[in-house]
Amino acid sequence: MAIDAVGGSSNLQPNGLNMQDFLKVLLTQLTYQDPLKPMDNQQFMAQMAQFTTLQQSQELNGKMDQLISTQSALQSVGLLGRTVDINTSGGAVTGTVKALALSGDTPQLTIQTTAGVTLANISLSQIVTVR
């Protein structure tokens, strides 16, 4: 995310411009402004404040996503050994949570049904009732 002083290149974030890009545009504006009509300092400060607020909002959204992911992982650990009712493509099924996989974006459960069948890759959204 740094600007190379020699080449002037910057790394872009996948979600848009970063603070270095904003400062580069600001510096370009200052370089080419009309000396008889200088830009207002308050306008510069307002632009910087808006950009900082936007950047902080984006960071907050990222932190909230992490929090939600961690929360669902913590909740799913409490399901181990519990009896649950789940919705599957074949209908409602009752079983016991035997295993938990936290490797992907969302926790995946392995359920052993009352009939003895093991169902893998069950998401938390498929759970209807926890007993």
N, CA, C and O atoms as a Tinker XYZ file with bonds, in Angstrom:
   524  protein
     1  N      0.796000   -1.185000    0.000000    73     2
     2  CA     0.000000    0.000000    0.000000    64     1     3
     3  C      0.848000    1.262000    0.000000    63     2     4     5
     4  O      0.323000    2.351000    0.230000    81     3
     5  N      2.080000    1.147000   -0.240000    73     3     6
     6  CA     2.970000    2.303000   -0.208000    64     5     7
     7  C      3.185000    2.822000   -1.612000    63     6     8     9
     8  O      3.136000    2.075000   -2.589000    81     7
     9  N      3.426000    4.130000   -1.690000    73     7    10
    10  CA     3.753000    4.739000   -2.977000    64     9    11
    11  C      5.257000    4.717000   -3.126000    63    10    12    13
    12  O      5.990000    5.121000   -2.223000    81    11
    13  N      5.706000    4.248000   -4.256000    73    11    14
    14  CA     7.125000    4.234000   -4.566000    64    13    15
    15  C      7.508000    5.636000   -5.016000    63    14    16    17
    16  O      6.976000    6.132000   -6.009000    81    15
    17  N      8.423000    6.284000   -4.299000    73    15    18
    18  CA     8.784000    7.672000   -4.583000    64    17    19
    19  C      9.398000    7.827000   -5.966000    63    18    20    21
    20  O      9.262000    8.882000   -6.586000    81    19
    21  N     10.070000    6.797000   -6.457000    73    19    22
    22  CA    10.719000    6.896000   -7.762000    64    21    23
    23  C      9.723000    6.617000   -8.873000    63    22    24    25
    24  O      9.577000    7.415000   -9.799000    81    23
    25  N      9.041000    5.486000   -8.780000    73    23    26
    26  CA     8.140000    5.085000   -9.856000    64    25    27
    27  C      6.752000    5.664000   -9.736000    63    26    28    29
    28  O      6.053000    5.808000  -10.739000    81    27
    29  N      6.333000    6.003000   -8.515000    73    27    30
    30  CA     5.012000    6.566000   -8.320000    64    29    31
    31  C      3.908000    5.531000   -8.364000    63    30    32    33
    32  O      2.735000    5.898000   -8.439000    81    31
    33  N      4.238000    4.261000   -8.321000    73    31    34
    34  CA     3.202000    3.238000   -8.371000    64    33    35
    35  C      2.681000    2.957000   -6.972000    63    34    36    37
    36  O      3.383000    3.162000   -5.982000    81    35
    37  N      1.457000    2.491000   -6.903000    73    35    38
    38  CA     0.870000    2.148000   -5.612000    64    37    39
    39  C      0.122000    0.835000   -5.738000    63    38    40    41
    40  O     -0.343000    0.471000   -6.818000    81    39
    41  N      0.011000    0.137000   -4.634000    73    39    42
    42  CA    -0.752000   -1.101000   -4.594000    64    41    43
    43  C     -2.198000   -0.757000   -4.305000    63    42    44    45
    44  O     -2.479000    0.007000   -3.381000    81    43
    45  N     -3.120000   -1.306000   -5.079000    73    43    46
    46  CA    -4.536000   -1.059000   -4.865000    64    45    47
    47  C     -5.138000   -2.188000   -4.054000    63    46    48    49
    48  O     -4.795000   -3.357000   -4.230000    81    47
    49  N     -6.034000   -1.820000   -3.171000    73    47    50
    50  CA    -6.784000   -2.818000   -2.442000    64    49    51
    51  C     -7.844000   -3.367000   -3.383000    63    50    52    53
    52  O     -8.269000   -2.668000   -4.303000    81    51
    53  N     -8.284000   -4.617000   -3.170000    73    51    54
    54  CA    -9.286000   -5.167000   -4.070000    64    53    55
    55  C    -10.618000   -4.418000   -4.005000    63    54    56    57
    56  O    -11.406000   -4.499000   -4.947000    81    55
    57  N    -10.888000   -3.689000   -2.913000    73    55    58
    58  CA   -12.163000   -3.008000   -2.784000    64    57    59
    59  C    -12.102000   -1.534000   -3.152000    63    58    60    61
    60  O    -13.063000   -0.812000   -2.885000    81    59
    61  N    -11.019000   -1.053000   -3.751000    73    59    62
    62  CA   -10.986000    0.336000   -4.191000    64    61    63
    63  C     -9.689000    1.039000   -3.863000    63    62    64    65
    64  O     -8.638000    0.413000   -3.726000    81    63
    65  N     -9.780000    2.355000   -3.738000    73    63    66
    66  CA    -8.613000    3.186000   -3.491000    64    65    67
    67  C     -8.221000    3.149000   -2.023000    63    66    68    69
    68  O     -9.059000    2.949000   -1.143000    81    67
    69  N     -6.921000    3.346000   -1.776000    73    67    70
    70  CA    -6.460000    3.420000   -0.393000    64    69    71
    71  C     -6.007000    4.841000   -0.086000    63    70    72    73
    72  O     -6.088000    5.718000   -0.946000    81    71
    73  N     -5.531000    5.073000    1.130000    73    71    74
    74  CA    -5.140000    6.409000    1.565000    64    73    75
    75  C     -3.985000    6.947000    0.733000    63    74    76    77
    76  O     -3.939000    8.147000    0.461000    81    75
    77  N     -3.065000    6.107000    0.326000    73    75    78
    78  CA    -1.936000    6.556000   -0.482000    64    77    79
    79  C     -2.417000    7.090000   -1.833000    63    78    80    81
    80  O     -1.892000    8.088000   -2.328000    81    79
    81  N     -3.404000    6.436000   -2.424000    73    79    82
    82  CA    -3.963000    6.901000   -3.696000    64    81    83
    83  C     -4.628000    8.264000   -3.528000    63    82    84    85
    84  O     -4.490000    9.139000   -4.383000    81    83
    85  N     -5.350000    8.438000   -2.422000    73    83    86
    86  CA    -5.989000    9.717000   -2.151000    64    85    87
    87  C     -4.952000   10.823000   -2.005000    63    86    88    89
    88  O     -5.123000   11.912000   -2.552000    81    87
    89  N     -3.878000   10.547000   -1.271000    73    87    90
    90  CA    -2.830000   11.552000   -1.081000    64    89    91
    91  C     -2.126000   11.884000   -2.395000    63    90    92    93
    92  O     -1.713000   13.024000   -2.612000    81    91
    93  N     -1.991000   10.902000   -3.258000    73    91    94
    94  CA    -1.378000   11.142000   -4.566000    64    93    95
    95  C     -2.249000   12.077000   -5.397000    63    94    96    97
    96  O     -1.731000   12.982000   -6.051000    81    95
    97  N     -3.560000   11.871000   -5.382000    73    95    98
    98  CA    -4.477000   12.753000   -6.107000    64    97    99
    99  C     -4.438000   14.152000   -5.509000    63    98   100   101
   100  O     -4.432000   15.145000   -6.237000    81    99
   101  N     -4.410000   14.228000   -4.189000    73    99   102
   102  CA    -4.356000   15.519000   -3.506000    64   101   103
   103  C     -3.087000   16.277000   -3.868000    63   102   104   105
   104  O     -3.129000   17.482000   -4.116000    81   103
   105  N     -1.957000   15.574000   -3.899000    73   103   106
   106  CA    -0.691000   16.196000   -4.271000    64   105   107
   107  C     -0.729000   16.679000   -5.721000    63   106   108   109
   108  O     -0.203000   17.750000   -6.026000    81   107
   109  N     -1.332000   15.921000   -6.600000    73   107   110
   110  CA    -1.465000   16.316000   -7.996000    64   109   111
   111  C     -2.332000   17.566000   -8.110000    63   110   112   113
   112  O     -2.027000   18.465000   -8.894000    81   111
   113  N     -3.411000   17.626000   -7.328000    73   111   114
   114  CA    -4.260000   18.824000   -7.332000    64   113   115
   115  C     -3.467000   20.051000   -6.889000    63   114   116   117
   116  O     -3.584000   21.125000   -7.480000    81   115
   117  N     -2.665000   19.880000   -5.852000    73   115   118
   118  CA    -1.869000   21.003000   -5.360000    64   117   119
   119  C     -0.819000   21.437000   -6.376000    63   118   120   121
   120  O     -0.556000   22.630000   -6.525000    81   119
   121  N     -0.229000   20.493000   -7.062000    73   119   122
   122  CA     0.815000   20.789000   -8.033000    64   121   123
   123  C      0.268000   21.611000   -9.202000    63   122   124   125
   124  O      0.935000   22.530000   -9.677000    81   123
   125  N     -0.921000   21.292000   -9.658000    73   123   126
   126  CA    -1.465000   21.930000  -10.853000    64   125   127
   127  C     -2.538000   22.979000  -10.570000    63   126   128   129
   128  O     -3.253000   23.387000  -11.485000    81   127
   129  N     -2.659000   23.417000   -9.332000    73   127   130
   130  CA    -3.673000   24.428000   -9.042000    64   129   131
   131  C     -3.250000   25.804000   -9.570000    63   130   132   133
   132  O     -2.062000   26.082000   -9.733000    81   131
   133  N     -4.205000   26.622000   -9.822000    73   131   134
   134  CA    -3.967000   27.991000  -10.292000    64   133   135
   135  C     -3.490000   28.827000   -9.105000    63   134   136   137
   136  O     -4.209000   28.938000   -8.112000    81   135
   137  N     -2.283000   29.422000   -9.184000    73   135   138
   138  CA    -1.776000   30.200000   -8.053000    64   137   139
   139  C     -2.644000   31.418000   -7.715000    63   138   140   141
   140  O     -2.614000   31.911000   -6.588000    81   139
   141  N     -3.411000   31.896000   -8.690000    73   139   142
   142  CA    -4.282000   33.023000   -8.427000    64   141   143
   143  C     -5.598000   32.606000   -7.766000    63   142   144   145
   144  O     -6.307000   33.441000   -7.204000    81   143
   145  N     -5.917000   31.318000   -7.834000    73   143   146
   146  CA    -7.137000   30.787000   -7.223000    64   145   147
   147  C     -6.781000   29.532000   -6.415000    63   146   148   149
   148  O     -7.136000   28.422000   -6.811000    81   147
   149  N     -6.091000   29.701000   -5.299000    73   147   150
   150  CA    -5.711000   28.513000   -4.518000    64   149   151
   151  C     -6.945000   27.824000   -3.941000    63   150   152   153
   152  O     -7.972000   28.453000   -3.687000    81   151
   153  N     -6.813000   26.521000   -3.744000    73   151   154
   154  CA    -7.913000   25.735000   -3.185000    64   153   155
   155  C     -8.065000   26.058000   -1.703000    63   154   156   157
   156  O     -7.106000   26.429000   -1.028000    81   155
   157  N     -9.258000   25.912000   -1.230000    73   155   158
   158  CA    -9.604000   26.211000    0.149000    64   157   159
   159  C     -9.083000   25.112000    1.083000    63   158   160   161
   160  O     -9.295000   23.928000    0.818000    81   159
   161  N     -8.414000   25.487000    2.157000    73   159   162
   162  CA    -7.899000   24.516000    3.131000    64   161   163
   163  C     -9.016000   23.710000    3.774000    63   162   164   165
   164  O     -8.848000   22.522000    4.050000    81   163
   165  N    -10.145000   24.341000    4.011000    73   163   166
   166  CA   -11.267000   23.635000    4.624000    64   165   167
   167  C    -11.775000   22.534000    3.704000    63   166   168   169
   168  O    -12.204000   21.477000    4.169000    81   167
   169  N    -11.727000   22.780000    2.412000    73   167   170
   170  CA   -12.151000   21.767000    1.446000    64   169   171
   171  C    -11.213000   20.561000    1.505000    63   170   172   173
   172  O    -11.662000   19.416000    1.464000    81   171
   173  N     -9.903000   20.825000    1.601000    73   171   174
   174  CA    -8.936000   19.727000    1.730000    64   173   175
   175  C     -9.202000   18.905000    2.982000    63   174   176   177
   176  O     -9.212000   17.674000    2.939000    81   175
   177  N     -9.415000   19.589000    4.089000    73   175   178
   178  CA    -9.637000   18.892000    5.352000    64   177   179
   179  C    -10.936000   18.089000    5.314000    63   178   180   181
   180  O    -11.002000   16.982000    5.848000    81   179
   181  N    -11.960000   18.643000    4.686000    73   179   182
   182  CA   -13.230000   17.918000    4.567000    64   181   183
   183  C    -13.051000   16.660000    3.724000    63   182   184   185
   184  O    -13.590000   15.605000    4.058000    81   183
   185  N    -12.287000   16.768000    2.621000    73   183   186
   186  CA   -12.043000   15.596000    1.774000    64   185   187
   187  C    -11.267000   14.533000    2.538000    63   186   188   189
   188  O    -11.588000   13.348000    2.448000    81   187
   189  N    -10.252000   14.942000    3.284000    73   187   190
   190  CA    -9.465000   13.976000    4.057000    64   189   191
   191  C    -10.312000   13.319000    5.135000    63   190   192   193
   192  O    -10.190000   12.117000    5.374000    81   191
   193  N    -11.168000   14.093000    5.787000    73   191   194
   194  CA   -12.041000   13.543000    6.828000    64   193   195
   195  C    -13.027000   12.543000    6.228000    63   194   196   197
   196  O    -13.281000   11.495000    6.821000    81   195
   197  N    -13.578000   12.856000    5.069000    73   195   198
   198  CA   -14.510000   11.943000    4.412000    64   197   199
   199  C    -13.807000   10.656000    4.000000    63   198   200   201
   200  O    -14.351000    9.565000    4.170000    81   199
   201  N    -12.611000   10.783000    3.464000    73   199   202
   202  CA   -11.888000    9.597000    3.032000    64   201   203
   203  C    -11.513000    8.738000    4.234000    63   202   204   205
   204  O    -11.611000    7.512000    4.172000    81   203
   205  N    -11.089000    9.360000    5.318000    73   203   206
   206  CA   -10.734000    8.621000    6.529000    64   205   207
   207  C    -11.955000    7.904000    7.089000    63   206   208   209
   208  O    -11.856000    6.755000    7.520000    81   207
   209  N    -13.097000    8.566000    7.088000    73   207   210
   210  CA   -14.330000    7.937000    7.564000    64   209   211
   211  C    -14.704000    6.743000    6.700000    63   210   212   213
   212  O    -15.102000    5.700000    7.218000    81   211
   213  N    -14.579000    6.887000    5.399000    73   211   214
   214  CA   -14.870000    5.787000    4.484000    64   213   215
   215  C    -13.933000    4.615000    4.739000    63   214   216   217
   216  O    -14.373000    3.467000    4.794000    81   215
   217  N    -12.648000    4.896000    4.895000    73   215   218
   218  CA   -11.670000    3.845000    5.143000    64   217   219
   219  C    -11.969000    3.124000    6.460000    63   218   220   221
   220  O    -11.880000    1.898000    6.529000    81   219
   221  N    -12.317000    3.870000    7.490000    73   219   222
   222  CA   -12.635000    3.258000    8.782000    64   221   223
   223  C    -13.908000    2.428000    8.696000    63   222   224   225
   224  O    -14.005000    1.387000    9.345000    81   223
   225  N    -14.879000    2.865000    7.913000    73   223   226
   226  CA   -16.107000    2.083000    7.729000    64   225   227
   227  C    -15.811000    0.759000    7.033000    63   226   228   229
   228  O    -16.379000   -0.272000    7.391000    81   227
   229  N    -14.925000    0.785000    6.041000    73   227   230
   230  CA   -14.551000   -0.446000    5.352000    64   229   231
   231  C    -13.836000   -1.406000    6.300000    63   230   232   233
   232  O    -14.080000   -2.613000    6.269000    81   231
   233  N    -12.957000   -0.868000    7.138000    73   231   234
   234  CA   -12.259000   -1.712000    8.113000    64   233   235
   235  C    -13.235000   -2.294000    9.124000    63   234   236   237
   236  O    -13.107000   -3.455000    9.513000    81   235
   237  N    -14.206000   -1.500000    9.550000    73   235   238
   238  CA   -15.212000   -1.970000   10.499000    64   237   239
   239  C    -16.038000   -3.095000    9.895000    63   238   240   241
   240  O    -16.349000   -4.070000   10.578000    81   239
   241  N    -16.397000   -2.969000    8.614000    73   239   242
   242  CA   -17.143000   -4.036000    7.942000    64   241   243
   243  C    -16.337000   -5.325000    7.914000    63   242   244   245
   244  O    -16.884000   -6.405000    8.140000    81   243
   245  N    -15.046000   -5.222000    7.640000    73   243   246
   246  CA   -14.186000   -6.406000    7.644000    64   245   247
   247  C    -14.112000   -7.052000    9.015000    63   246   248   249
   248  O    -14.157000   -8.276000    9.134000    81   247
   249  N    -13.999000   -6.234000   10.049000    73   247   250
   250  CA   -13.949000   -6.759000   11.420000    64   249   251
   251  C    -15.276000   -7.414000   11.797000    63   250   252   253
   252  O    -15.290000   -8.437000   12.481000    81   251
   253  N    -16.392000   -6.831000   11.354000    73   251   254
   254  CA   -17.705000   -7.419000   11.644000    64   253   255
   255  C    -17.843000   -8.787000   10.968000    63   254   256   257
   256  O    -18.391000   -9.719000   11.557000    81   255
   257  N    -17.351000   -8.905000    9.744000    73   255   258
   258  CA   -17.381000  -10.195000    9.054000    64   257   259
   259  C    -16.578000  -11.239000    9.823000    63   258   260   261
   260  O    -17.007000  -12.385000    9.961000    81   259
   261  N    -15.412000  -10.836000   10.322000    73   259   262
   262  CA   -14.594000  -11.752000   11.121000    64   261   263
   263  C    -15.317000  -12.145000   12.397000    63   262   264   265
   264  O    -15.284000  -13.310000   12.794000    81   263
   265  N    -15.963000  -11.196000   13.040000    73   263   266
   266  CA   -16.692000  -11.460000   14.275000    64   265   267
   267  C    -17.835000  -12.441000   14.044000    63   266   268   269
   268  O    -18.043000  -13.359000   14.837000    81   267
   269  N    -18.569000  -12.247000   12.965000    73   267   270
   270  CA   -19.679000  -13.148000   12.647000    64   269   271
   271  C    -19.162000  -14.550000   12.379000    63   270   272   273
   272  O    -19.768000  -15.525000   12.822000    81   271
   273  N    -18.068000  -14.666000   11.672000    73   271   274
   274  CA   -17.476000  -15.973000   11.390000    64   273   275
   275  C    -17.031000  -16.661000   12.677000    63   274   276   277
   276  O    -17.276000  -17.852000   12.869000    81   275
   277  N    -16.379000  -15.908000   13.553000    73   275   278
   278  CA   -15.929000  -16.469000   14.832000    64   277   279
   279  C    -17.120000  -16.867000   15.687000    63   278   280   281
   280  O    -17.097000  -17.916000   16.331000    81   279
   281  N    -18.156000  -16.045000   15.700000    73   279   282
   282  CA   -19.361000  -16.332000   16.483000    64   281   283
   283  C    -20.007000  -17.640000   16.028000    63   282   284   285
   284  O    -20.389000  -18.460000   16.864000    81   283
   285  N    -20.133000  -17.845000   14.723000    73   283   286
   286  CA   -20.757000  -19.074000   14.242000    64   285   287
   287  C    -19.879000  -20.284000   14.555000    63   286   288   289
   288  O    -20.396000  -21.367000   14.830000    81   287
   289  N    -18.564000  -20.113000   14.515000    73   287   290
   290  CA   -17.677000  -21.214000   14.880000    64   289   291
   291  C    -17.837000  -21.576000   16.356000    63   290   292   293
   292  O    -17.888000  -22.754000   16.709000    81   291
   293  N    -17.914000  -20.570000   17.205000    73   291   294
   294  CA   -18.089000  -20.826000   18.641000    64   293   295
   295  C    -19.432000  -21.482000   18.934000    63   294   296   297
   296  O    -19.514000  -22.386000   19.765000    81   295
   297  N    -20.472000  -21.038000   18.263000    73   295   298
   298  CA   -21.784000  -21.639000   18.469000    64   297   299
   299  C    -21.811000  -23.090000   18.000000    63   298   300   301
   300  O    -22.450000  -23.936000   18.627000    81   299
   301  N    -21.131000  -23.376000   16.917000    73   299   302
   302  CA   -21.163000  -24.733000   16.379000    64   301   303
   303  C    -20.418000  -25.712000   17.264000    63   302   304   305
   304  O    -20.768000  -26.892000   17.289000    81   303
   305  N    -19.394000  -25.264000   17.998000    73   303   306
   306  CA   -18.672000  -26.156000   18.913000    64   305   307
   307  C    -19.617000  -26.672000   19.990000    63   306   308   309
   308  O    -19.504000  -27.821000   20.418000    81   307
   309  N    -20.545000  -25.833000   20.428000    73   307   310
   310  CA   -21.516000  -26.237000   21.441000    64   309   311
   311  C    -22.509000  -27.267000   20.958000    63   310   312   313
   312  O    -23.251000  -27.825000   21.766000    81   311
   313  N    -22.549000  -27.538000   19.669000    73   311   314
   314  CA   -23.487000  -28.529000   19.126000    64   313   315
   315  C    -22.942000  -29.959000   19.168000    63   314   316   317
   316  O    -23.702000  -30.913000   19.005000    81   315
   317  N    -21.648000  -30.111000   19.381000    73   315   318
   318  CA   -21.064000  -31.459000   19.404000    64   317   319
   319  C    -21.761000  -32.325000   20.461000    63   318   320   321
   320  O    -21.881000  -31.938000   21.623000    81   319
   321  N    -22.216000  -33.506000   20.026000    73   319   322
   322  CA   -22.885000  -34.442000   20.921000    64   321   323
   323  C    -24.362000  -34.158000   21.127000    63   322   324   325
   324  O    -25.048000  -34.940000   21.784000    81   323
   325  N    -24.862000  -33.074000   20.590000    73   323   326
   326  CA   -26.269000  -32.708000   20.762000    64   325   327
   327  C    -27.120000  -33.337000   19.671000    63   326   328   329
   328  O    -26.643000  -33.603000   18.568000    81   327
   329  N    -28.368000  -33.566000   19.988000    73   327   330
   330  CA   -29.328000  -34.081000   19.020000    64   329   331
   331  C    -29.975000  -32.897000   18.309000    63   330   332   333
   332  O    -30.424000  -31.944000   18.946000    81   331
   333  N    -30.016000  -32.969000   16.991000    73   331   334
   334  CA   -30.551000  -31.878000   16.189000    64   333   335
   335  C    -31.524000  -32.405000   15.144000    63   334   336   337
   336  O    -31.435000  -33.553000   14.710000    81   335
   337  N    -32.445000  -31.552000   14.754000    73   335   338
   338  CA   -33.314000  -31.815000   13.611000    64   337   339
   339  C    -32.809000  -30.924000   12.489000    63   338   340   341
   340  O    -32.593000  -29.728000   12.690000    81   339
   341  N    -32.620000  -31.505000   11.304000    73   339   342
   342  CA   -32.111000  -30.740000   10.173000    64   341   343
   343  C    -32.997000  -30.928000    8.949000    63   342   344   345
   344  O    -33.689000  -31.936000    8.808000    81   343
   345  N    -32.958000  -29.942000    8.076000    73   343   346
   346  CA   -33.640000  -30.036000    6.788000    64   345   347
   347  C    -32.626000  -30.473000    5.747000    63   346   348   349
   348  O    -31.564000  -29.865000    5.612000    81   347
   349  N    -32.949000  -31.520000    5.016000    73   347   350
   350  CA   -32.109000  -31.980000    3.906000    64   349   351
   351  C    -32.958000  -32.013000    2.646000    63   350   352   353
   352  O    -34.162000  -31.762000    2.692000    81   351
   353  N    -32.336000  -32.320000    1.540000    73   351   354
   354  CA   -33.085000  -32.404000    0.284000    64   353   355
   355  C    -34.124000  -33.523000    0.337000    63   354   356   357
   356  O    -35.117000  -33.480000   -0.389000    81   355
   357  N    -33.898000  -34.537000    1.202000    73   355   358
   358  CA   -34.839000  -35.640000    1.341000    64   357   359
   359  C    -35.887000  -35.410000    2.408000    63   358   360   361
   360  O    -36.753000  -36.261000    2.612000    81   359
   361  N    -35.829000  -34.269000    3.100000    73   359   362
   362  CA   -36.812000  -33.970000    4.141000    64   361   363
   363  C    -36.138000  -33.754000    5.481000    63   362   364   365
   364  O    -34.918000  -33.616000    5.564000    81   363
   365  N    -36.950000  -33.726000    6.531000    73   363   366
   366  CA   -36.435000  -33.498000    7.881000    64   365   367
   367  C    -35.792000  -34.773000    8.419000    63   366   368   369
   368  O    -36.311000  -35.873000    8.230000    81   367
   369  N    -34.638000  -34.605000    9.102000    73   367   370
   370  CA   -33.892000  -35.735000    9.659000    64   369   371
   371  C    -33.473000  -35.374000   11.081000    63   370   372   373
   372  O    -33.154000  -34.221000   11.373000    81   371
   373  N    -33.477000  -36.382000   11.965000    73   371   374
   374  CA   -33.004000  -36.200000   13.336000    64   373   375
   375  C    -31.731000  -36.999000   13.503000    63   374   376   377
   376  O    -31.625000  -38.128000   13.024000    81   375
   377  N    -30.751000  -36.398000   14.194000    73   375   378
   378  CA   -29.500000  -37.094000   14.424000    64   377   379
   379  C    -28.652000  -36.387000   15.456000    63   378   380   381
   380  O    -29.038000  -35.355000   16.005000    81   379
   381  N    -27.478000  -36.968000   15.712000    73   379   382
   382  CA   -26.550000  -36.422000   16.695000    64   381   383
   383  C    -25.332000  -35.853000   15.971000    63   382   384   385
   384  O    -24.811000  -36.467000   15.041000    81   383
   385  N    -24.883000  -34.672000   16.407000    73   383   386
   386  CA   -23.712000  -34.040000   15.816000    64   385   387
   387  C    -22.475000  -34.798000   16.302000    63   386   388   389
   388  O    -22.202000  -34.852000   17.501000    81   387
   389  N    -21.737000  -35.380000   15.364000    73   387   390
   390  CA   -20.567000  -36.201000   15.695000    64   389   391
   391  C    -19.244000  -35.487000   15.428000    63   390   392   393
   392  O    -18.251000  -35.752000   16.106000    81   391
   393  N    -19.222000  -34.589000   14.451000    73   391   394
   394  CA   -17.963000  -33.925000   14.102000    64   393   395
   395  C    -18.252000  -32.521000   13.581000    63   394   396   397
   396  O    -19.373000  -32.183000   13.200000    81   395
   397  N    -17.188000  -31.720000   13.581000    73   395   398
   398  CA   -17.292000  -30.337000   13.167000    64   397   399
   399  C    -16.053000  -29.977000   12.353000    63   398   400   401
   400  O    -14.930000  -30.253000   12.776000    81   399
   401  N    -16.248000  -29.367000   11.194000    73   399   402
   402  CA   -15.131000  -28.909000   10.358000    64   401   403
   403  C    -15.172000  -27.387000   10.287000    63   402   404   405
   404  O    -16.176000  -26.808000    9.874000    81   403
   405  N    -14.080000  -26.741000   10.692000    73   403   406
   406  CA   -14.002000  -25.278000   10.692000    64   405   407
   407  C    -13.064000  -24.753000    9.606000    63   406   408   409
   408  O    -12.629000  -23.604000    9.677000    81   407
   409  N    -12.750000  -25.559000    8.621000    73   407   410
   410  CA   -11.746000  -25.174000    7.626000    64   409   411
   411  C    -12.257000  -24.190000    6.579000    63   410   412   413
   412  O    -11.457000  -23.443000    6.017000    81   411
   413  N    -13.536000  -24.162000    6.299000    73   411   414
   414  CA   -14.052000  -23.264000    5.272000    64   413   415
   415  C    -14.550000  -21.959000    5.848000    63   414   416   417
   416  O    -14.214000  -21.587000    6.973000    81   415
   417  N    -15.359000  -21.267000    5.058000    73   415   418
   418  CA   -15.934000  -20.003000    5.503000    64   417   419
   419  C    -16.957000  -20.193000    6.610000    63   418   420   421
   420  O    -17.051000  -19.378000    7.528000    81   419
   421  N    -17.719000  -21.269000    6.519000    73   419   422
   422  CA   -18.739000  -21.552000    7.529000    64   421   423
   423  C    -18.496000  -22.940000    8.103000    63   422   424   425
   424  O    -17.981000  -23.813000    7.405000    81   423
   425  N    -18.860000  -23.157000    9.363000    73   423   426
   426  CA   -18.690000  -24.482000    9.963000    64   425   427
   427  C    -19.547000  -25.525000    9.251000    63   426   428   429
   428  O    -20.676000  -25.244000    8.848000    81   427
   429  N    -19.007000  -26.711000    9.104000    73   427   430
   430  CA   -19.722000  -27.832000    8.497000    64   429   431
   431  C    -19.814000  -28.953000    9.529000    63   430   432   433
   432  O    -18.811000  -29.331000   10.135000    81   431
   433  N    -21.012000  -29.475000    9.723000    73   431   434
   434  CA   -21.248000  -30.508000   10.719000    64   433   435
   435  C    -21.355000  -31.881000   10.065000    63   434   436   437
   436  O    -21.747000  -32.007000    8.905000    81   435
   437  N    -21.000000  -32.894000   10.826000    73   435   438
   438  CA   -21.250000  -34.276000   10.424000    64   437   439
   439  C    -22.259000  -34.823000   11.411000    63   438   440   441
   440  O    -22.043000  -34.787000   12.622000    81   439
   441  N    -23.368000  -35.332000   10.884000    73   439   442
   442  CA   -24.492000  -35.796000   11.696000    64   441   443
   443  C    -24.664000  -37.298000   11.489000    63   442   444   445
   444  O    -24.629000  -37.798000   10.364000    81   443
   445  N    -24.851000  -38.005000   12.611000    73   443   446
   446  CA   -25.226000  -39.411000   12.516000    64   445   447
   447  C    -26.709000  -39.493000   12.830000    63   446   448   449
   448  O    -27.138000  -39.170000   13.938000    81   447
   449  N    -27.491000  -39.927000   11.848000    73   447   450
   450  CA   -28.944000  -39.956000   11.998000    64   449   451
   451  C    -29.356000  -41.079000   12.930000    63   450   452   453
   452  O    -28.557000  -41.957000   13.256000    81   451
   453  N    -30.623000  -41.042000   13.359000    73   451   454
   454  CA   -31.153000  -42.097000   14.225000    64   453   455
   455  C    -31.186000  -43.436000   13.490000    63   454   456   457
   456  O    -31.221000  -44.490000   14.126000    81   455
   457  N    -31.175000  -43.402000   12.157000    73   455   458
   458  CA   -31.158000  -44.630000   11.356000    64   457   459
   459  C    -29.736000  -45.157000   11.179000    63   458   460   461
   460  O    -29.541000  -46.221000   10.591000    81   459
   461  N    -28.725000  -44.412000   11.689000    73   459   462
   462  CA   -27.341000  -44.857000   11.584000    64   461   463
   463  C    -26.593000  -44.341000   10.380000    63   462   464   465
   464  O    -25.431000  -44.697000   10.185000    81   463
   465  N    -27.213000  -43.521000    9.572000    73   463   466
   466  CA   -26.584000  -42.961000    8.384000    64   465   467
   467  C    -25.796000  -41.708000    8.791000    63   466   468   469
   468  O    -26.269000  -40.900000    9.590000    81   467
   469  N    -24.576000  -41.559000    8.225000    73   467   470
   470  CA   -23.755000  -40.387000    8.516000    64   469   471
   471  C    -23.905000  -39.373000    7.383000    63   470   472   473
   472  O    -23.684000  -39.687000    6.214000    81   471
   473  N    -24.287000  -38.149000    7.756000    73   471   474
   474  CA   -24.440000  -37.071000    6.788000    64   473   475
   475  C    -23.335000  -36.053000    7.028000    63   474   476   477
   476  O    -23.201000  -35.531000    8.135000    81   475
   477  N    -22.544000  -35.768000    6.001000    73   475   478
   478  CA   -21.434000  -34.817000    6.123000    64   477   479
   479  C    -21.806000  -33.494000    5.463000    63   478   480   481
   480  O    -22.763000  -33.411000    4.693000    81   479
   481  N    -21.033000  -32.468000    5.779000    73   479   482
   482  CA   -21.181000  -31.131000    5.186000    64   481   483
   483  C    -22.570000  -30.531000    5.395000    63   482   484   485
   484  O    -23.176000  -30.002000    4.463000    81   483
   485  N    -23.056000  -30.617000    6.606000    73   483   486
   486  CA   -24.324000  -30.004000    6.971000    64   485   487
   487  C    -24.010000  -28.608000    7.515000    63   486   488   489
   488  O    -23.190000  -28.466000    8.423000    81   487
   489  N    -24.653000  -27.586000    6.970000    73   487   490
   490  CA   -24.402000  -26.224000    7.417000    64   489   491
   491  C    -25.312000  -25.871000    8.598000    63   490   492   493
   492  O    -26.325000  -26.526000    8.840000    81   491
   493  N    -24.926000  -24.833000    9.314000    73   491   494
   494  CA   -25.731000  -24.397000   10.467000    64   493   495
   495  C    -27.117000  -23.941000   10.041000    63   494   496   497
   496  O    -28.073000  -24.058000   10.808000    81   495
   497  N    -27.235000  -23.423000    8.829000    73   495   498
   498  CA   -28.536000  -22.946000    8.356000    64   497   499
   499  C    -29.539000  -24.081000    8.140000    63   498   500   501
   500  O    -30.740000  -23.827000    8.050000    81   499
   501  N    -29.070000  -25.314000    8.054000    73   499   502
   502  CA   -29.958000  -26.451000    7.871000    64   501   503
   503  C    -30.545000  -26.946000    9.192000    63   502   504   505
   504  O    -31.488000  -27.737000    9.180000    81   503
   505  N    -30.024000  -26.511000   10.304000    73   503   506
   506  CA   -30.510000  -26.962000   11.601000    64   505   507
   507  C    -31.820000  -26.251000   11.928000    63   506   508   509
   508  O    -31.926000  -25.027000   11.852000    81   507
   509  N    -32.821000  -27.068000   12.297000    73   507   510
   510  CA   -34.127000  -26.532000   12.646000    64   509   511
   511  C    -34.294000  -26.483000   14.161000    63   510   512   513
   512  O    -34.764000  -25.484000   14.703000    81   511
   513  N    -33.908000  -27.564000   14.848000    73   511   514
   514  CA   -34.088000  -27.671000   16.290000    64   513   515
   515  C    -32.855000  -28.294000   16.913000    63   514   516   517
   516  O    -32.257000  -29.212000   16.351000    81   515
   517  N    -32.478000  -27.785000   18.087000    73   515   518
   518  CA   -31.396000  -28.369000   18.872000    64   517   519
   519  C    -32.015000  -28.838000   20.170000    63   518   520   521
   520  O    -32.725000  -28.089000   20.842000    81   519
   521  N    -31.736000  -30.104000   20.522000    73   519   522
   522  CA   -32.304000  -30.649000   21.770000    64   521   523
   523  C    -31.229000  -30.880000   22.793000    63   522   524
   524  O    -31.518000  -31.333000   23.900000    81   523
